[in-house]
Amino acid sequence: MCELYSKRDTLALRKKHIGPSCKVFFASDPIKIVRARRQYMFDENGEQYLDCINNVAHEVVKAALKQMELLNTNSRFLHDNIVEYAKRLSATLPEKLSVCYFTNSGSEANDLALRLARQFRGHQDVITLDHAYHGHLSSLIEISPYKFQKGKDVKKEFVHVAPTPDTYRGKYREDHADPASAYADEVKKIIEDAHNSGRKIAAFIAESMQSCGGQIIPPAGYFQKVAKYVHGAGGVFIADEVQVGFGRVGKHFWSFQMDGEDFVPDIVTMGKPMGNGHPVACVVTTKEIAEAFSSSGMEYFNTYGGNPVSCAVGLAVLDIIENEDLQGNATRVGNYLTELLKKQKAKHALIGDIRGIGLFIGIDLVKDHLKRTPATAEAQHIIYKMKEKRVLLSADGPHRNVLKIKPPMCFTEEDAKFMVDQLDGVLTVLEEATGTKSESVTSENIPCKTKMLKEAHVELLRDSTTDSRENPSRKRNGMCADTHSLLSKRLKT
């Protein structure tokens, strides 16, 4: 196995030459990955890790190599790959979504989607969801509360933030008579207030299932109602499928299709799994919006967007999804994994909610079921403990307390069972140490130890915060070192 540097030297060079805001997973003890195959990753010592978070992956190699040996050039030359790929992608979408613009990343795709929406009727304002993340370009940071609420930037006047349609810990919960209408009416009010201020809505943008916001699945009917209000205001509906598309939900190829055939976005953006990690992304829209964009007189050109190699890779991904029945696998394994996790919810007091569809699942950890108090420190501790057991998880959501499960699409039932068994063990030890287990299963033979560890846990949580927005240094995806080190020192589980 070839390495240029030792792990220590690699880390030192990264600190010297890579921007300090470019964080790594598990910052206090990062993993050096040197190779991977399907759902498994291997470090420099050959240790195998089960990948439960790398939603980029679909396995493609030969198609890229074959096309690279022949030709790679920009899309101003005629080439069959780009038109064949556009045709194949369009076939997976509702009929009116038929015009493609290829880019290199999901961020580029979402930036272009905003340009399309604003050109369509000349409006400028954008409605986004709270805690949303749509990319790292300046135009997208502006509409991503997940980012701008943590930095020094303030919300721009053309940006309007709607409540996340979260029925577990949001404004309208599962006991509400009609949460879909209630959350959609919040968007309606935003539109009315904007119009009263003389502003015009260009677009509503949302992930079809909100990932960084905490694995949120909107209540059925929400998007249809929002689209009606947005269209009435002269705006368009942008569905961001960068993280959740390409069969991840199992039942459908695109996550927005869960809302039924009567809901069709005006623009769909995609990326990440589209190229198995190869940089390729796309915006698909209607002929009407594309023609309005063209009428501006400005040519759209992207040197590498839609190049022959990227399109060959994209076509191979579509073939593999079909040939290996990865959609069906997402349904079967996702259902199995969800059932296993529901059993864990009944067993462990720390688990407040299990939500998900297919291979998109969230575990909302709480310290109090009634108050639904986010268990932020516990989530970070669990991530590191799972890493020790060779399972890679991450945490996200507004409070960093939601364990995210978005594995490669080839994830198996055996992988699911292994992951849940390891999680069960970590939760059991943690709950015993912190005294959060129910009295019926807490050991009576170690009262002194339990009391001591419980007191240590209280001290830990006094030093930490459950709301990451109050602590700008807290980072995403298990990269918070301070919380982990505190837990390791005080709990020693």
C-alpha positions in Angstrom: 0.0 0.0 0.0 1.7 3.2 -1.2 1.9 6.3 1.0 3.9 9.4 0.4 4.0 10.4 4.1 3.3 9.0 7.5 0.0 9.9 9.1 1.7 12.3 11.4 3.5 14.0 8.5 0.3 14.1 6.4 -1.5 15.9 9.2 1.4 18.3 9.7 1.5 19.2 5.9 -2.3 19.6 5.9 -2.1 22.1 8.8 0.7 24.0 6.9 -0.7 24.1 3.4 -4.5 23.5 3.6 -6.8 26.3 4.8 -7.6 26.1 8.5 -11.4 26.3 7.9 -11.1 23.0 5.9 -11.9 20.7 8.7 -11.4 16.9 8.9 -13.7 14.3 10.4 -12.8 13.3 14.0 -10.5 16.2 14.5 -8.9 15.0 17.8 -8.0 11.7 16.1 -8.5 11.9 12.3 -8.5 8.8 10.1 -6.2 8.5 7.1 -8.1 6.7 4.4 -5.9 5.2 1.7 -8.4 3.1 -0.2 -12.0 2.0 -0.3 -14.3 -0.6 -1.9 -18.0 -0.3 -2.0 -19.2 0.4 1.6 -15.9 -0.2 3.3 -12.9 2.2 3.8 -9.4 1.3 4.8 -6.8 3.3 6.7 -3.0 3.1 6.3 -2.8 0.1 8.6 -5.4 -1.9 6.6 -8.1 -1.4 9.3 -11.5 -1.7 7.8 -14.3 0.9 8.5 -18.0 0.5 7.7 -19.0 3.7 6.0 -22.4 5.0 7.1 -22.0 8.6 6.0 -20.3 8.8 2.6 -23.4 9.5 0.5 -21.2 10.4 -2.4 -20.5 6.9 -3.5 -21.7 4.8 -6.4 -19.0 2.6 -7.7 -17.6 3.6 -11.1 -14.0 3.3 -12.5 -13.8 1.6 -15.9 -16.1 4.1 -17.7 -14.0 7.0 -16.7 -10.7 5.3 -17.7 -12.1 4.2 -21.1 -13.3 7.7 -22.0 -10.2 9.4 -20.7 -8.1 7.3 -23.1 -10.2 8.5 -26.0 -11.0 12.2 -25.4 -11.9 14.8 -22.8 -12.8 18.3 -24.0 -15.4 21.0 -23.4 -19.0 20.9 -24.4 -18.8 23.4 -27.3 -17.8 20.4 -29.5 -20.5 18.0 -30.4 -20.3 14.7 -28.5 -22.8 11.9 -28.0 -22.1 11.5 -24.3 -23.7 14.8 -23.2 -26.9 14.4 -25.2 -27.3 10.7 -24.2 -26.8 11.6 -20.5 -29.2 14.4 -20.7 -31.8 12.1 -22.3 -31.3 9.4 -19.7 -31.5 11.9 -16.8 -34.7 13.5 -18.2 -36.3 10.1 -18.5 -36.1 9.7 -14.7 -37.9 13.0 -14.1 -41.5 14.3 -14.8 -42.0 15.2 -18.5 -41.8 18.9 -18.2 -38.3 18.8 -16.6 -36.4 18.2 -19.9 -33.7 20.8 -20.2 -30.2 20.2 -18.6 -27.3 22.4 -17.7 -24.3 20.5 -16.6 -21.9 21.8 -13.9 -19.0 20.5 -11.8 -20.6 20.6 -8.3 -23.8 20.9 -6.4 -22.8 24.4 -5.4 -22.4 25.4 -9.0 -25.8 23.8 -9.8 -27.6 25.7 -7.0 -25.9 29.0 -8.0 -27.1 28.4 -11.6 -30.6 27.5 -10.4 -30.8 30.9 -8.6 -29.7 32.7 -11.8 -32.4 30.8 -13.8 -35.1 31.7 -11.2 -34.2 35.3 -11.1 -34.0 35.7 -14.9 -37.4 34.0 -15.3 -39.5 37.0 -14.3 -37.0 39.5 -13.1 -37.6 38.9 -9.4 -34.8 38.7 -6.9 -36.0 37.5 -3.4 -35.5 33.9 -2.2 -37.3 32.0 0.4 -35.2 29.4 2.2 -35.7 27.0 5.1 -34.2 27.6 8.5 -31.0 25.5 9.1 -30.8 24.9 5.3 -27.4 24.5 3.5 -27.2 24.8 -0.3 -23.5 25.2 -1.0 -20.3 27.1 -0.4 -20.5 29.8 -3.0 -21.2 33.3 -1.8 -24.6 33.3 -3.5 -25.5 30.2 -1.6 -24.0 31.1 1.8 -26.4 34.0 1.6 -29.4 31.7 1.4 -28.1 29.0 3.8 -29.0 29.8 7.5 -26.9 26.7 8.4 -23.9 28.9 7.5 -24.8 32.5 7.8 -26.3 32.2 11.2 -23.0 30.9 12.5 -20.8 33.6 11.0 -20.5 37.4 11.1 -22.7 37.8 8.0 -26.2 39.0 8.6 -29.2 37.9 6.6 -29.6 39.8 3.4 -32.8 41.8 2.8 -33.7 39.6 -0.2 -33.5 36.4 1.8 -36.6 35.2 3.8 -36.3 32.3 6.2 -39.2 29.9 6.7 -39.5 27.5 9.6 -38.1 24.0 9.0 -41.1 21.7 8.5 -39.9 19.5 11.4 -42.8 17.7 13.1 -40.6 16.3 16.0 -39.1 19.5 17.5 -40.4 22.2 15.2 -43.1 24.8 15.7 -45.9 22.4 14.6 -45.4 18.9 15.8 -46.8 15.4 15.2 -49.9 16.1 17.4 -50.9 19.1 15.2 -54.1 18.5 13.1 -52.5 19.6 9.8 -48.8 20.4 10.1 -48.3 20.6 6.4 -50.8 23.4 6.0 -49.5 25.2 9.1 -45.9 25.2 7.9 -47.0 26.2 4.4 -49.0 29.1 5.8 -45.7 30.4 7.3 -44.4 30.6 3.7 -47.6 32.3 2.6 -47.2 34.9 5.3 -43.6 35.5 4.3 -44.7 36.1 0.7 -47.5 38.5 1.9 -45.0 40.5 4.0 -42.5 40.7 1.2 -45.1 42.0 -1.2 -46.2 44.6 1.4 -42.6 45.8 1.5 -42.5 46.1 -2.3 -40.3 43.0 -2.8 -40.9 40.2 -5.3 -40.2 36.5 -4.8 -38.0 34.7 -7.4 -37.8 31.3 -5.8 -38.4 29.0 -2.9 -35.5 26.6 -2.5 -35.4 23.5 -0.3 -33.8 20.1 -0.1 -36.5 17.5 -0.7 -35.4 16.1 2.6 -33.4 18.4 4.7 -30.0 16.8 5.6 -27.9 19.4 7.5 -31.1 20.5 9.2 -31.2 17.1 11.0 -32.6 14.5 8.5 -36.0 16.2 8.3 -38.8 14.7 6.2 -41.5 17.3 5.5 -45.1 16.3 6.2 -47.0 15.1 3.2 -48.6 17.8 1.2 -46.3 20.6 2.4 -44.4 21.1 -0.9 -47.6 21.1 -2.9 -49.1 23.9 -0.8 -45.8 25.9 -0.8 -45.5 25.5 -4.6 -49.1 26.9 -5.0 -48.2 30.0 -2.9 -44.8 30.5 -4.6 -46.3 30.2 -8.1 -49.0 32.6 -7.2 -46.3 35.1 -6.3 -44.6 34.7 -9.7 -41.8 32.6 -8.3 -40.4 29.1 -9.0 -39.9 26.1 -6.8 -36.3 24.7 -6.7 -35.9 21.2 -5.4 -32.3 20.6 -4.2 -31.6 16.9 -4.7 -27.8 17.2 -4.3 -27.7 15.0 -1.3 -30.9 13.0 -1.5 -31.4 12.1 -5.1 -30.5 9.1 -7.3 -32.7 6.5 -5.6 -31.6 7.0 -2.0 -35.2 7.0 -0.8 -35.8 3.6 -2.5 -39.4 4.0 -3.5 -38.5 6.8 -6.0 -35.5 7.9 -8.0 -35.9 11.5 -6.7 -36.9 12.4 -3.2 -39.5 15.1 -4.2 -41.5 12.3 -5.9 -42.6 11.1 -2.5 -45.0 14.0 -2.5 -47.0 12.5 -5.4 -47.4 13.0 -9.1 -49.2 16.3 -8.6 -46.1 17.9 -7.3 -43.4 18.8 -9.9 -40.7 21.4 -9.1 -39.7 24.0 -11.7 -36.0 23.4 -11.2 -34.2 20.4 -9.8 -30.5 20.4 -8.8 -28.3 17.4 -8.4 -24.7 16.4 -7.6 -22.6 14.3 -5.2 -23.8 10.7 -5.9 -24.3 11.6 -9.6 -20.7 10.8 -10.4 -19.5 8.5 -7.6 -17.3 11.3 -6.3 -16.3 12.5 -9.8 -17.1 16.2 -10.0 -20.3 16.3 -12.0 -23.6 18.0 -11.3 -26.6 19.3 -13.1 -29.6 21.6 -13.2 -32.7 20.4 -14.9 -35.6 22.7 -15.7 -38.5 23.4 -18.0 -38.3 24.7 -21.5 -40.1 27.9 -20.5 -37.5 28.8 -17.9 -34.6 27.8 -20.1 -35.9 30.0 -22.9 -36.3 32.9 -20.5 -32.7 32.4 -19.4 -31.5 32.4 -23.0 -33.4 35.6 -23.8 -31.0 37.5 -21.5 -28.5 37.3 -24.3 -25.8 36.0 -22.0 -24.2 32.7 -23.0 -24.0 30.0 -20.4 -20.6 28.2 -20.7 -18.9 25.9 -18.3 -15.5 24.6 -19.5 -15.8 21.2 -17.9 -19.5 21.0 -17.2 -20.8 18.1 -19.3 -17.4 17.0 -20.6 -17.3 13.5 -22.2 -15.6 11.9 -19.2 -18.0 13.3 -16.7 -21.0 12.2 -18.8 -19.5 8.7 -19.2 -19.1 8.5 -15.5 -22.7 9.7 -15.0 -24.1 7.2 -17.5 -22.2 4.4 -15.7 -23.7 5.4 -12.4 -27.2 5.2 -13.9 -26.4 1.8 -15.3 -25.2 0.5 -11.9 -28.2 1.9 -10.0 -30.4 -0.1 -12.5 -28.3 -3.3 -12.9 -27.6 -3.7 -9.2 -31.2 -2.7 -8.2 -29.8 -0.1 -5.8 -33.2 1.5 -5.4 -34.7 -1.8 -4.3 -31.7 -2.3 -2.0 -32.3 1.1 -0.4 -35.9 0.1 0.3 -35.1 -3.4 1.6 -32.1 -2.4 3.7 -33.6 0.9 4.8 -36.7 -0.8 6.1 -34.7 -3.4 7.9 -32.4 -0.8 9.4 -35.3 1.4 10.5 -36.9 -1.6 12.3 -33.7 -2.4 14.1 -33.4 1.2 15.2 -37.0 1.4 16.4 -36.2 -1.6 18.7 -33.2 0.4 20.0 -35.5 3.4 20.6 -37.6 1.3 22.9 -34.5 0.1 24.7 -32.5 3.3 25.1 -33.6 6.5 26.8 -31.2 8.6 24.8 -33.1 7.9 21.5 -35.9 10.4 21.1 -36.9 9.9 17.5 -36.1 7.6 14.6 -37.0 9.1 11.2 -36.1 8.3 7.7 -36.9 6.7 4.3 -34.7 4.3 2.5 -31.0 4.9 3.2 -31.7 8.4 4.6 -32.2 8.0 8.4 -31.8 10.2 11.4 -31.5 9.3 15.1 -32.5 12.3 17.2 -30.8 12.0 20.6 -32.4 13.6 23.7 -31.7 14.0 27.4 -35.3 14.3 28.2 -38.1 12.7 26.2 -40.8 15.1 27.4 -38.8 18.3 26.8 -36.9 16.8 23.9 -33.7 18.4 25.1 -31.0 17.8 22.5 -28.2 15.4 23.7 -25.4 17.3 21.9 -22.4 16.2 24.0 -23.7 12.6 24.0 -24.0 12.6 20.2 -20.4 13.7 19.8 -19.2 11.1 22.2 -21.1 8.4 20.4 -19.5 9.3 17.1 -16.0 8.9 18.4 -16.9 5.6 20.2 -18.4 4.2 17.0 -15.3 5.2 15.2 -13.3 3.1 17.7 -15.6 0.2 16.7 -14.8 0.9 13.0 -18.2 2.4 12.2 -18.2 5.9 10.7 -21.2 8.1 11.6 -21.7 11.9 11.8 -24.0 14.2 13.6 -25.9 17.3 12.4 -29.0 19.4 12.9 -29.3 22.7 14.7 -28.1 21.2 17.9 -25.6 18.6 16.5 -27.6 15.9 18.2 -28.9 14.0 15.2 -26.9 10.9 14.1 -27.0 10.9 10.3 -27.1 7.6 8.4 -26.5 8.1 4.7 -24.3 5.1 3.6 -23.3 4.1 0.1 -26.3 2.6 -1.8 -24.7 -0.9 -1.7 -25.1 -1.1 2.1 -26.4 -4.5 3.2 -28.6 -6.0 5.9 -25.5 -7.5 7.4 -23.9 -4.0 7.5 -27.0 -2.6 9.1 -27.1 -5.3 11.8 -23.4 -4.7 12.6 -23.8 -1.0 12.8 -26.9 -1.3 15.1 -25.1 -3.8 17.4 -22.2 -1.5 17.8 -24.5 1.4 18.5 -26.4 -0.6 21.1 -23.2 -1.4 22.9 -22.1 2.3 22.9 -25.5 3.5 24.1 -25.7 0.9 26.8 -22.3 1.9 28.3 -23.0 5.6 28.0 -26.4 5.4 29.6 -25.1 3.3 32.5 -22.3 5.8 33.0 -24.5 8.9 32.9 -27.5 7.4 34.7 -29.9 8.1 31.8 -31.1 4.5 31.6 -34.5 3.7 33.0 -34.5 2.4 36.6 -35.8 -1.0 35.5 -32.6 -1.7 33.6 -30.0 0.2 35.7 -27.7 -2.0 37.7 -28.2 -1.8 41.4 -24.8 -3.4 42.1 -22.7 -0.3 41.3 -24.5 2.7 42.9 -21.3 4.5 43.9 -19.8 4.2 40.4 -23.1 5.3 38.8 -23.4 8.2 41.1 -19.9 9.3 40.5 -20.2 9.1 36.8 -23.6 10.8 36.8 -22.0 13.7 38.7 -19.2 13.8 36.2 -21.7 13.9 33.4 -23.5 16.9 35.0 -20.2 18.7 35.2 -19.5 17.9 31.6 -22.8 19.3 30.4 -22.4 22.4 32.5 -19.2 23.1 30.5 -20.8 22.4 27.1 -23.7 23.9 25.3 -26.6 22.1 23.6 -27.1 24.8 21.0 -24.3 25.0 18.5 -25.4 28.4 17.4 -24.2 29.7 20.7 -20.8 28.2 20.1 -19.3 29.2 16.7 -16.4 26.8 17.2 -18.6 23.7 17.1 -18.1 22.0 13.8 -20.2 19.6 11.7 -19.9 15.9 11.2 -18.3 14.9 14.4 -15.4 17.3 14.1 -15.7 18.9 17.6 -12.7 17.8 19.5 -13.3 19.6 22.8 -16.6 17.8 23.7 -15.1 14.4 22.8 -12.0 14.9 25.0 -14.1 16.0 27.9 -16.2 12.9 27.7 -13.2 10.6 27.2 -11.6 12.0 30.3 -14.6 12.0 32.6 -16.6 8.9 31.4 -13.9 6.6 30.2 -16.5 4.3 28.6 
